[in-house]
Amino acid sequence: MTAKMMNVTGSIKAMTLAAMLIAGAAGLGVLTPTAALAQVKSVADVKTLVKPELPANAVEITSAMKSAKVGETITVRGNVAMSKDAFVENRSMFTLVDESTRKGCCPPSDTLPDTACDIPAEARATVQIIGANGKPLRAGLNGEHGLKPGAEVFVTGKVETANGTDALVLTVVSMHVPKAPLPTGFFVEKLPENAKDVSEARKAGGGSTLKVGDEVVLRGRIGGSKEPFVTGRAVLTLMGRGIKACNENPDDKCSKPWDYCCETKEDILANSVTVQVVDAKGQILRTDMKGRRGLKELTEVIVVGKVASADGKALVVNAIAVHMPQ
């Protein structure tokens, strides 16, 4: 990044986030896109960029910061900064931060801190929506299309600026804004202790001994039906190793091996658990699970949670955390 590109003195590290955004909004430097990828005329038109499908394999901001290259198109996941300057006034630009920096969720605007500058530069990215003139729209995005401080956002965009350490600017190609974010830290890196295979736990618990409120750590693979993920809800089905997926059976050519169609419905039920993520009121979160951190059919995961329902046949667990073995 050169002084000529910025048309201001000093380096990007010395600038505040607000200064970066204002400079970009005015089209004075690195935030000016090289091509108008998303040509919209008004904030109302932004809805054409908002997609209902959650994009798969989105990377976290801190990871994208290290790997992004100018000109490529990437998909990142983050949260709108919890600050009053998260959105640039009268410009279609906002600050997206890594989940690790998230502070609560969506407090009243008058309690937000003034600036996001206390968030490490390597954990925040600038996101912009441009018009046909190649510059951000002259309208703010706060409160539009689900965007607000703290909102979880998946952004697929063209990398306009990236230095591998503490600068990342994206021009939106498309966005997905879940109606409800997963709890902070839901995906954990540390391997949970004492995990039991779903089939083993179901057999040992027998349904009659497992009761509501019991804490469980279960290991299994996503499957059990043609659609083991519930669209628009944080719900999936986890299968134990007590029965085989179709692709583990010799000469089986099933197109959807995760549906366990070679097994009886009774055996599938006895070796499965429904996993759901709920809010403080016990309501299932209105967001997709498929695609998050690469989750897909037959992905193996470890779920930490509490039994929500156990009637001797079906088992439902409210997930508190999920670990994805390498």
C-alpha positions as CSV (number, residue, x, y, z in Angstrom):
1,M,0.0,0.0,0.0
2,T,1.6,3.4,-1.1
3,A,1.0,7.0,0.0
4,K,0.0,7.7,-3.6
5,M,-2.8,5.2,-3.4
6,M,-4.1,6.6,-0.2
7,N,-3.6,10.2,-1.2
8,V,-3.1,10.9,2.4
9,T,0.0,10.9,4.5
10,G,0.8,8.2,6.9
11,S,0.3,4.4,6.7
12,I,-2.9,2.5,7.2
13,K,-1.7,1.3,10.6
14,A,-1.7,4.9,11.8
15,M,-5.2,5.6,10.6
16,T,-8.3,5.1,12.6
17,L,-11.0,2.9,11.3
18,A,-13.3,5.9,10.8
19,A,-10.7,7.7,8.7
20,M,-10.4,4.6,6.5
21,L,-14.1,4.4,5.9
22,I,-14.6,8.0,5.2
23,A,-11.7,7.9,2.7
24,G,-13.2,4.9,1.0
25,A,-16.6,6.4,0.9
26,A,-15.3,9.5,-0.9
27,G,-13.4,7.3,-3.4
28,L,-10.0,8.6,-2.3
29,G,-8.0,5.5,-2.3
30,V,-7.8,1.8,-1.5
31,L,-11.5,1.4,-0.9
32,T,-12.4,2.4,-4.5
33,P,-13.2,-0.9,-6.2
34,T,-11.4,-1.9,-9.4
35,A,-14.7,-3.0,-11.0
36,A,-18.3,-2.4,-10.2
37,L,-19.2,-6.0,-9.2
38,A,-22.5,-5.2,-7.6
39,Q,-24.3,-2.4,-9.5
40,V,-27.2,-1.2,-7.5
41,K,-28.8,2.2,-7.6
42,S,-30.3,2.4,-4.1
43,V,-30.4,0.8,-0.6
44,A,-33.6,-0.9,-1.7
45,D,-31.7,-2.6,-4.5
46,V,-29.3,-4.1,-2.0
47,K,-32.0,-6.8,-1.4
48,T,-30.9,-8.3,-4.8
49,L,-27.5,-9.1,-3.2
50,V,-29.0,-10.7,-0.1
51,K,-29.4,-14.5,-0.7
52,P,-31.5,-16.9,1.4
53,E,-28.9,-19.7,1.2
54,L,-26.1,-19.8,3.7
55,P,-22.8,-20.1,1.7
56,A,-20.7,-23.1,2.5
57,N,-17.1,-23.0,3.8
58,A,-17.0,-19.3,4.8
59,V,-13.8,-18.4,6.5
60,E,-13.4,-16.3,9.7
61,I,-12.1,-12.8,9.4
62,T,-8.7,-13.5,11.1
63,S,-8.1,-16.4,8.7
64,A,-9.2,-14.4,5.6
65,M,-6.9,-11.5,6.7
66,K,-3.9,-13.8,6.4
67,S,-4.8,-15.6,3.1
68,A,-6.8,-13.1,1.0
69,K,-5.3,-11.9,-2.3
70,V,-6.4,-8.7,-4.1
71,G,-8.7,-9.5,-7.0
72,E,-9.9,-12.9,-5.8
73,T,-13.5,-13.6,-4.7
74,I,-13.8,-15.1,-1.2
75,T,-16.5,-15.8,1.4
76,V,-16.1,-14.7,5.0
77,R,-18.2,-14.8,8.1
78,G,-18.3,-12.3,10.9
79,N,-20.4,-10.0,12.9
80,V,-21.1,-6.3,12.3
81,A,-19.0,-4.4,14.8
82,M,-20.8,-3.5,18.1
83,S,-20.1,0.2,17.9
84,K,-21.7,3.4,16.8
85,D,-19.3,3.8,13.9
86,A,-19.9,0.2,12.6
87,F,-21.8,1.8,9.7
88,V,-20.6,4.8,7.7
89,E,-23.2,7.5,7.8
90,N,-24.7,8.0,4.4
91,R,-22.5,5.4,2.7
92,S,-23.1,1.7,2.0
93,M,-20.2,0.5,4.1
94,F,-19.8,-1.3,7.4
95,T,-17.2,-3.0,9.6
96,L,-17.3,-6.8,9.9
97,V,-15.3,-8.3,12.8
98,D,-14.2,-11.7,13.8
99,E,-16.5,-13.6,16.2
100,S,-13.8,-13.7,18.9
101,T,-14.2,-9.9,19.3
102,R,-18.0,-10.0,19.6
103,K,-19.4,-8.4,22.7
104,G,-22.9,-9.5,23.5
105,C,-25.6,-9.2,20.8
106,C,-27.4,-6.1,19.7
107,P,-27.7,-3.8,22.7
108,P,-29.7,-0.5,22.4
109,S,-27.8,1.8,20.1
110,D,-27.3,4.4,22.9
111,T,-25.2,1.9,24.9
112,L,-22.8,1.0,22.0
113,P,-19.2,2.2,22.3
114,D,-18.4,5.1,20.0
115,T,-15.8,3.3,18.0
116,A,-14.6,-0.1,16.9
117,C,-11.0,1.0,16.9
118,D,-10.3,-1.0,20.1
119,I,-10.8,-4.2,18.0
120,P,-7.5,-5.4,16.7
121,A,-7.0,-4.4,13.0
122,E,-6.3,-8.0,12.1
123,A,-9.8,-9.0,13.3
124,R,-11.9,-6.5,11.3
125,A,-12.7,-6.0,7.7
126,T,-14.3,-3.2,5.7
127,V,-17.3,-4.3,3.6
128,Q,-18.7,-2.0,0.9
129,I,-21.5,-2.1,-1.6
130,I,-20.9,-0.2,-4.8
131,G,-23.0,1.4,-7.5
132,A,-22.6,1.7,-11.2
133,N,-20.2,4.6,-10.7
134,G,-17.8,2.3,-8.9
135,K,-18.2,4.0,-5.5
136,P,-20.2,3.1,-2.4
137,L,-23.9,4.2,-2.5
138,R,-24.6,7.5,-0.8
139,A,-26.9,5.9,1.8
140,G,-26.3,4.1,5.1
141,L,-27.0,0.4,5.7
142,N,-27.8,0.4,9.4
143,G,-31.2,-1.3,9.9
144,E,-31.4,-2.4,6.3
145,H,-31.9,-6.0,5.2
146,G,-31.2,-7.4,8.6
147,L,-27.9,-5.4,9.0
148,K,-27.4,-4.0,12.5
149,P,-24.6,-3.9,15.1
150,G,-23.9,-7.5,16.2
151,A,-25.6,-9.1,13.3
152,E,-24.0,-12.2,11.8
153,V,-23.2,-11.8,8.1
154,F,-21.8,-14.0,5.5
155,V,-20.2,-12.0,2.7
156,T,-19.0,-13.2,-0.7
157,G,-17.0,-10.4,-2.2
158,K,-14.1,-9.3,-4.3
159,V,-10.9,-8.5,-2.4
160,E,-10.0,-4.8,-3.1
161,T,-7.3,-4.4,-0.4
162,A,-5.3,-7.1,1.5
163,N,-1.9,-6.9,3.0
164,G,-1.8,-10.2,4.8
165,T,-1.8,-8.7,8.3
166,D,-4.2,-5.9,9.2
167,A,-6.0,-4.6,6.1
168,L,-8.9,-6.3,4.3
169,V,-11.6,-4.6,2.1
170,L,-14.3,-6.4,0.3
171,T,-16.8,-5.4,-2.4
172,V,-20.0,-7.3,-2.0
173,V,-21.0,-9.8,-4.6
174,S,-23.7,-11.4,-2.4
175,M,-24.6,-11.6,1.3
176,H,-26.5,-13.9,3.7
177,V,-27.8,-12.5,6.9
178,P,-29.2,-15.2,9.3
179,K,-32.3,-14.3,11.2
180,A,-30.4,-15.4,14.3
181,P,-26.7,-16.0,14.9
182,L,-25.3,-19.1,16.7
183,P,-24.1,-18.5,20.2
184,T,-20.6,-17.0,20.4
185,G,-18.0,-19.7,20.6
186,F,-20.4,-22.4,19.5
187,F,-17.7,-24.2,17.4
188,V,-14.8,-25.2,19.7
189,E,-11.3,-26.1,18.8
190,K,-10.6,-28.2,21.9
191,L,-11.6,-31.8,21.8
192,P,-14.4,-32.4,24.3
193,E,-13.6,-35.2,26.8
194,N,-15.5,-38.5,27.2
195,A,-17.3,-38.4,23.9
196,K,-19.5,-41.5,23.2
197,D,-20.6,-42.7,19.9
198,V,-24.3,-42.0,19.4
199,S,-25.2,-45.7,19.0
200,E,-23.2,-46.5,22.1
201,A,-24.9,-43.8,24.1
202,R,-28.3,-44.7,22.9
203,K,-27.7,-48.4,23.8
204,A,-26.3,-47.6,27.2
205,G,-28.9,-45.1,28.0
206,G,-31.7,-47.2,26.6
207,G,-33.9,-44.2,26.2
208,S,-35.5,-45.0,29.6
209,T,-32.5,-43.9,31.6
210,L,-31.6,-40.8,29.6
211,K,-33.8,-38.0,30.8
212,V,-34.4,-34.3,30.1
213,G,-31.5,-32.2,31.4
214,D,-28.8,-34.9,31.3
215,E,-25.5,-33.6,30.0
216,V,-24.1,-35.6,27.0
217,V,-21.1,-35.6,24.8
218,L,-21.9,-37.4,21.6
219,R,-19.9,-38.3,18.5
220,G,-21.5,-39.1,15.2
221,R,-22.0,-38.4,11.5
222,I,-24.6,-36.2,9.9
223,G,-27.2,-38.3,8.2
224,G,-30.2,-40.5,8.7
225,S,-32.3,-39.2,5.8
226,K,-32.1,-37.6,2.4
227,E,-32.2,-34.2,4.1
228,P,-30.5,-34.4,7.6
229,F,-30.4,-30.6,7.9
230,V,-33.5,-28.6,8.4
231,T,-33.6,-25.6,6.1
232,G,-33.7,-22.3,7.9
233,R,-33.4,-23.9,11.4
234,A,-30.5,-24.9,13.5
235,V,-31.4,-28.6,13.4
236,L,-29.6,-31.7,12.1
237,T,-29.6,-35.4,12.6
238,L,-26.5,-37.3,13.9
239,M,-26.0,-41.0,13.3
240,G,-23.9,-43.5,15.3
241,R,-21.6,-46.2,14.1
242,G,-24.1,-48.9,15.1
243,I,-25.3,-49.1,11.5
244,K,-23.5,-48.3,8.3
245,A,-24.0,-45.6,5.8
246,C,-24.8,-46.8,2.3
247,N,-21.4,-46.1,0.9
248,E,-19.9,-48.5,3.5
249,N,-21.8,-51.4,2.1
250,P,-20.0,-53.3,-0.8
251,D,-21.3,-52.6,-4.3
252,D,-23.9,-50.1,-3.0
253,K,-24.4,-47.3,-5.5
254,C,-26.7,-45.1,-3.5
255,S,-26.6,-41.5,-4.7
256,K,-27.2,-40.2,-1.2
257,P,-25.3,-42.6,1.1
258,W,-26.1,-40.5,4.1
259,D,-29.8,-41.4,4.0
260,Y,-29.0,-45.0,5.4
261,C,-31.7,-46.3,3.1
262,C,-30.4,-49.8,3.4
263,E,-31.4,-49.8,7.0
264,T,-34.9,-50.0,8.6
265,K,-36.6,-46.9,10.0
266,E,-36.5,-48.5,13.4
267,D,-32.8,-49.0,13.3
268,I,-32.1,-45.5,12.0
269,L,-34.2,-44.0,14.9
270,A,-32.4,-46.2,17.5
271,N,-29.0,-45.1,16.3
272,S,-29.7,-41.4,15.8
273,V,-30.1,-38.2,17.7
274,T,-31.7,-34.9,16.7
275,V,-29.4,-32.0,17.5
276,Q,-30.8,-28.5,17.8
277,V,-29.6,-25.1,18.9
278,V,-32.1,-23.0,20.9
279,D,-32.2,-19.5,22.3
280,A,-32.7,-18.5,25.9
281,K,-36.5,-19.1,25.6
282,G,-35.9,-22.6,24.2
283,Q,-36.9,-21.7,20.7
284,I,-34.9,-23.2,17.8
285,L,-32.7,-20.6,16.2
286,R,-33.7,-19.5,12.7
287,T,-30.5,-20.2,10.9
288,D,-29.0,-22.9,8.8
289,M,-26.4,-25.3,10.0
290,K,-25.4,-26.8,6.6
291,G,-22.3,-25.1,5.2
292,R,-21.1,-23.7,8.5
293,R,-17.4,-24.5,9.0
294,G,-17.9,-27.0,6.1
295,L,-20.7,-29.0,7.7
296,K,-22.3,-31.3,5.2
297,E,-23.8,-34.8,5.0
298,L,-21.6,-37.5,6.6
299,T,-19.4,-34.9,8.4
300,E,-18.3,-36.3,11.7
301,V,-18.8,-34.0,14.7
302,I,-18.8,-34.1,18.5
303,V,-21.7,-32.4,20.2
304,V,-21.8,-31.2,23.7
305,G,-25.3,-30.6,25.1
306,K,-28.3,-31.5,27.2
307,V,-31.1,-33.9,26.6
308,A,-34.2,-31.9,25.6
309,S,-36.4,-34.9,24.9
310,A,-36.1,-38.7,25.5
311,D,-39.2,-40.8,25.0
312,G,-37.6,-44.2,24.7
313,K,-37.5,-44.0,20.9
314,A,-36.4,-40.6,19.7
315,L,-33.7,-38.6,21.4
316,V,-33.3,-34.8,21.1
317,V,-30.3,-32.8,22.4
318,N,-29.9,-29.1,22.7
319,A,-26.4,-28.4,21.6
320,I,-24.2,-26.1,23.6
321,A,-21.0,-26.6,21.5
322,V,-19.7,-28.5,18.5
323,H,-16.2,-29.8,17.7
324,M,-15.2,-31.0,14.3
325,P,-12.4,-33.6,14.5
326,Q,-9.6,-33.1,12.0
